[in-house]
Amino acid sequence: MISLPDFENFVPKKILERGQDYFERNKVFNLKKGDGDSFEAFVAGTNMYYVSIDLDADNHIIKSTCDCPHDSELFCKHEIAVFYQILDYQSGVIKKVLQSWDKAQLVDKLYTLLITHPELQAGLVEQKKKVETVKLEGTEEFYAKQIKKAISDTMGQDDFIRWNLLPEALLGVYATLDAARNALETGDFVFAVKLALLAQRESTRMIQFADDSNGEIFDVALEVAELVDSLILHKPEIPIADHKTLFNILMQEGSRKLYEDWPDTAYACYTWSIQFCDSAAQRKRLEQKIASLDSEYDDPKPELLVAIMLKFGEENEAYEYMYAHREKSEFLRRLLDRAKKDGNYQEMARLLEGIDYSDYYSSKWLADRLYVYENLEDLEKICDTLMWQYIHGDSLSYEKLKARCADWESYRQRVLEAYKQVPYSSTYSHFLQQEGLSEALLAYCQAQPERVELYFGDLVTDYYEEAHQLYYDWAEKPLTNNPNRSSYRTVAHLLRSYQKEAGREFAVKLADKIRDKYPRRTALFEEISDFE
């Protein structure tokens, strides 16, 4: 007989995940407890299905039925969803009962439970050992010594960690991170942060005397960030008294001289500290520290200040600040998402219109711009957006643009003018080819002769001599710079392409010209021997 709390061990993963998804999305309706320990409910799937479940006094599943057509497994996803709903119901009932007992009653009931269930005794003892291991063996100093010993054992005579021993050098750091995770699991949040920051600090120092080309030390920073982020998710469980301690620890860590060369680590510490900033005095201290930050590259101050505003419930002020600094991508994204959520397409358009779309790095906003103007039904702006998408490499936008543009002959000139602002566009030659602008395409290939192999067929009709000369010059190019067997094979490849485009007569003529110019290169003759 299957116990309800253990049902997950008897259900295929796929069915279990679907049932859990139904439960989490509130697809279970009208759960009712009948006589004894029977339950019934409805589950919304393709149809509304009726589920009936009977339990015995020990919470074992005696009978479970669903009127859906599923019959290939022990339980269907609708039954699984109701199992989760029943466990949720029972959990609430148990909590109410426990809350009604005083301490003496709780101790008495717990003692009786442990006496009658030896497996619970083992679990309790194991948990107690885990806590004692973290607290007795694991002081900060203990783990700092482990880290230093692992580094010392792998250090060469040149005071540099031997290249093949970096994983061993990091063993102390990994042990410290494991201890931090254990501390987090047992609710010792302050100690967890102290150990995580110790691992981060010591691994950062290691970079000065180790080769981290494989990114192993960098991975430690990611693990620390993941651990502290996990701690922040536990924030509701963290005692308020610990907030001040955590705030001070993180502020002190970010201020270390060590991180002057690693400012992102300092910024991360200040970002985490915001979560534990609860008073006006702490906020003032944090804002003063942020004001003193000096970044050579991307200025972190705006993001940190906005995070503080949001922490203190100043949402309107935060969005006003983001609007004033909307040149920062992160802020513009949040402003756009807010306007999109409100269905305010005019505001989205206003945010997007100040952007120079000739700049490749601004092209990431073009999808948003197209979405806005599609909703506003502004055909001119839609065409303008499709044009920039095409110019920045989306070749599929060419046909879309032509289909949407009312006066293509006039608009084509607009596209050519726009290309002048983006001289290295990957779609420029494609546009010239598609539009039959052979004069401009010839000038393009003269400036970038490597493209003649691709566009020879488009040029030769209108510019016969120029196209052949371009190909001659390009085929000879490999022979002028450090010629070797590889460059000779390249010439042979170009001759085969030339034969395909112009015919064998022209390929043989070009090969003869090359042989006449380079008569002593026997290896070259071997590679182009097919063209005689």
Disulfide bonds with the S-S distance in Angstrom:
none
